[in-house]
Amino acid sequence: MTETMKHITLASRPTGFPTQDNFKLEEAPMPTPGEGEVLVAVKYMSLDPYMRGRMDDGPSYAAPVPVGATMEAGAVGEVIASNDPKFAVGDHAFGMFGWTTHSVAKASMVRKMNPDTAPIQTALGVLGMPGFTAWAGMTAYSKMKAGETLVVGAATGPVGSMVGQLAKQAGLRVIGVAGGEEKCKLAVETFGFDACVDHRGKDARAMRDALSAECPDGIDIYFENVGGATLGGVIPLLNLHARVIICGMIAWYSGESDETGSMDLQKLWRYSLVKRLTIQGLLQTDHVARFGEFLREIGPKVANGEIVHIEDVAEGLETAPEAFMGLLKGRNMGKLVVKVG
Ligand SMILES: NC(=O)c1ccc[n+]([C@@H]2O[C@H](COP(=O)([O-])OP(=O)(O)OC[C@H]3O[C@@H](n4cnc5c(N)ncnc54)[C@H](OP(=O)(O)O)[C@@H]3O)[C@@H](O)[C@H]2O)c1
């Protein structure tokens, strides 16, 4: 076993968009597990949009990462030392290990994984938190019915692509929004969306025109991942009794303008009344008791190819900051993970 480990800490809080200076790659002595703990060598770690929120010190649904602490992340790896009877050396495990090569964790906070049922990194994407978020939001709140129209942004990411596939399989017309021609092609040809609108270079009015052309019967469900001009384009097209599931708004995570570009607050409020909209915030942790149900339903569909997924793999822990900044700019193509070990 090597005697040191590497981890990436939050060096400073970003003002606006994060930069390399906000992160610091550090070396530390290899930790040893105490009673009831395991030492894990990380193989893959997840990069997710929520990490941008953890870099800020403000009120949110989760505590910020303290300056100087290791950046937070879900990760999968191999147990290389165990002080708990539930884990043996060589077991594979998922935990919130962070941006790190190695981590000591309480065995009770770690989930054992069987690498024979699915590649372990799928526990970070299609069979992990993002896939679960999409499934939980759709099953709990969408009230989807065959023949309705659904729109979702970040359509080729792990949340959007799962939303689109679930809706398509339920018989809806499914329209994606994605950044660029290549992603739009992927949404239609790989994930089976009926159409995909490229949001790049479009303001809310242009988004409205482009979405209106693809949604001749209006929009019944908007699964909100992005905010920005996409939201501005969607609102005027929402049908009577439409459902809006607010999952994320990545266009605004670094303090960008909060304009929807098409409607001021008074008009939006009135519109919500007139159209009797249901606007529902979604936080996946509220649904965690259903995670087993999700795996039982979606696991076999991933194994037989009924649900497809794509991964974007960054190589090496030191590439994580650059890859993360790329995620916020839409440079990832599919679920972004870092191959650490
Ligand atoms: N509420 C919850 O419990 C929960 C849990 C998980 C995720 N989420 C949220 O779900 C959303 C999707 O997450 P994910 O993991 O699937 O991410 P992802 O799709 O892998 O990556 C984020 C994508 O957002 C898009 N994007 C970035 N800036 C944008 C902008 N200004 N306008 C429109 N799109 C923009 C980019 O795709 P394009 O290039 O295609 O635009 C980028 O690839 C995020 O908002 C995330 O915070 C919420």
Ligand as a Chemical Component Dictionary entry (heavy atoms), coordinates in Angstrom:
data_LIG
# 
_chem_comp.id                   LIG 
_chem_comp.type                 NON-POLYMER 
_chem_comp.pdbx_formal_charge   0 
_chem_comp.three_letter_code    LIG 
# 
loop_
_chem_comp_atom.comp_id 
_chem_comp_atom.atom_id 
_chem_comp_atom.alt_atom_id 
_chem_comp_atom.type_symbol 
_chem_comp_atom.charge 
_chem_comp_atom.model_Cartn_x 
_chem_comp_atom.model_Cartn_y 
_chem_comp_atom.model_Cartn_z 
_chem_comp_atom.pdbx_ordinal 
LIG N1  N1  N 0  -33.146 18.116 -7.029  1  
LIG C1  C1  C 0  -32.351 17.057 -6.930  2  
LIG O1  O1  O 0  -32.462 16.240 -6.004  3  
LIG C2  C2  C 0  -31.310 16.871 -7.999  4  
LIG C3  C3  C 0  -30.515 15.706 -8.050  5  
LIG C4  C4  C 0  -29.637 15.534 -9.130  6  
LIG C5  C5  C 0  -29.517 16.532 -10.104 7  
LIG N2  N2  N 1  -30.264 17.651 -9.993  8  
LIG C6  C6  C 0  -30.213 18.707 -11.020 9  
LIG O2  O2  O 0  -30.572 18.125 -12.271 10 
LIG C7  C7  C 0  -29.963 18.866 -13.327 11 
LIG C8  C8  C 0  -29.249 17.888 -14.274 12 
LIG O3  O3  O 0  -28.238 17.201 -13.558 13 
LIG P1  P1  P 0  -27.302 16.148 -14.302 14 
LIG O4  O4  O 0  -26.486 15.482 -13.250 15 
LIG O5  O5  O -1 -28.094 15.309 -15.220 16 
LIG O6  O6  O 0  -26.340 17.120 -15.124 17 
LIG P2  P2  P 0  -25.683 16.968 -16.570 18 
LIG O7  O7  O 0  -26.767 16.978 -17.572 19 
LIG O8  O8  O 0  -24.707 15.866 -16.594 20 
LIG O9  O9  O 0  -24.810 18.291 -16.669 21 
LIG C9  C9  C 0  -25.353 19.519 -16.610 22 
LIG C10 C10 C 0  -25.817 19.996 -18.002 23 
LIG O10 O10 O 0  -26.543 21.205 -17.842 24 
LIG C11 C11 C 0  -26.591 21.857 -19.091 25 
LIG N3  N3  N 0  -26.413 23.302 -18.936 26 
LIG C12 C12 C 0  -25.369 23.947 -18.378 27 
LIG N4  N4  N 0  -25.573 25.273 -18.456 28 
LIG C13 C13 C 0  -26.771 25.444 -19.066 29 
LIG C14 C14 C 0  -27.529 26.603 -19.437 30 
LIG N5  N5  N 0  -27.082 27.826 -19.188 31 
LIG N6  N6  N 0  -28.729 26.414 -20.039 32 
LIG C15 C15 C 0  -29.173 25.179 -20.309 33 
LIG N7  N7  N 0  -28.491 24.042 -19.987 34 
LIG C16 C16 C 0  -27.306 24.200 -19.375 35 
LIG C17 C17 C 0  -25.450 21.273 -19.926 36 
LIG O11 O11 O 0  -26.058 20.480 -20.932 37 
LIG P3  P3  P 0  -26.335 21.101 -22.392 38 
LIG O12 O12 O 0  -24.995 21.318 -23.002 39 
LIG O13 O13 O 0  -27.147 20.063 -23.041 40 
LIG O14 O14 O 0  -27.064 22.377 -22.171 41 
LIG C18 C18 C 0  -24.707 20.380 -18.956 42 
LIG O15 O15 O 0  -24.115 19.292 -19.616 43 
LIG C19 C19 C 0  -29.039 19.885 -12.654 44 
LIG O16 O16 O 0  -29.718 21.104 -12.564 45 
LIG C20 C20 C 0  -28.847 19.310 -11.259 46 
LIG O17 O17 O 0  -28.507 20.285 -10.315 47 
LIG C21 C21 C 0  -31.139 17.835 -8.966  48 
# 
loop_
_chem_comp_bond.comp_id 
_chem_comp_bond.atom_id_1 
_chem_comp_bond.atom_id_2 
_chem_comp_bond.value_order 
_chem_comp_bond.pdbx_ordinal 
LIG N1  C1  SING 1  
LIG C1  O1  DOUB 2  
LIG C1  C2  SING 3  
LIG C2  C3  SING 4  
LIG C2  C21 DOUB 5  
LIG C3  C4  DOUB 6  
LIG C4  C5  SING 7  
LIG C5  N2  DOUB 8  
LIG N2  C6  SING 9  
LIG N2  C21 SING 10 
LIG C6  O2  SING 11 
LIG C6  C20 SING 12 
LIG O2  C7  SING 13 
LIG C7  C8  SING 14 
LIG C7  C19 SING 15 
LIG C8  O3  SING 16 
LIG O3  P1  SING 17 
LIG P1  O4  DOUB 18 
LIG P1  O5  SING 19 
LIG P1  O6  SING 20 
LIG O6  P2  SING 21 
LIG P2  O7  DOUB 22 
LIG P2  O8  SING 23 
LIG P2  O9  SING 24 
LIG O9  C9  SING 25 
LIG C9  C10 SING 26 
LIG C10 O10 SING 27 
LIG C10 C18 SING 28 
LIG O10 C11 SING 29 
LIG C11 N3  SING 30 
LIG C11 C17 SING 31 
LIG N3  C12 SING 32 
LIG N3  C16 SING 33 
LIG C12 N4  DOUB 34 
LIG N4  C13 SING 35 
LIG C13 C14 SING 36 
LIG C13 C16 DOUB 37 
LIG C14 N5  SING 38 
LIG C14 N6  DOUB 39 
LIG N6  C15 SING 40 
LIG C15 N7  DOUB 41 
LIG N7  C16 SING 42 
LIG C17 O11 SING 43 
LIG C17 C18 SING 44 
LIG O11 P3  SING 45 
LIG P3  O12 DOUB 46 
LIG P3  O13 SING 47 
LIG P3  O14 SING 48 
LIG C18 O15 SING 49 
LIG C19 O16 SING 50 
LIG C19 C20 SING 51 
LIG C20 O17 SING 52 
# 
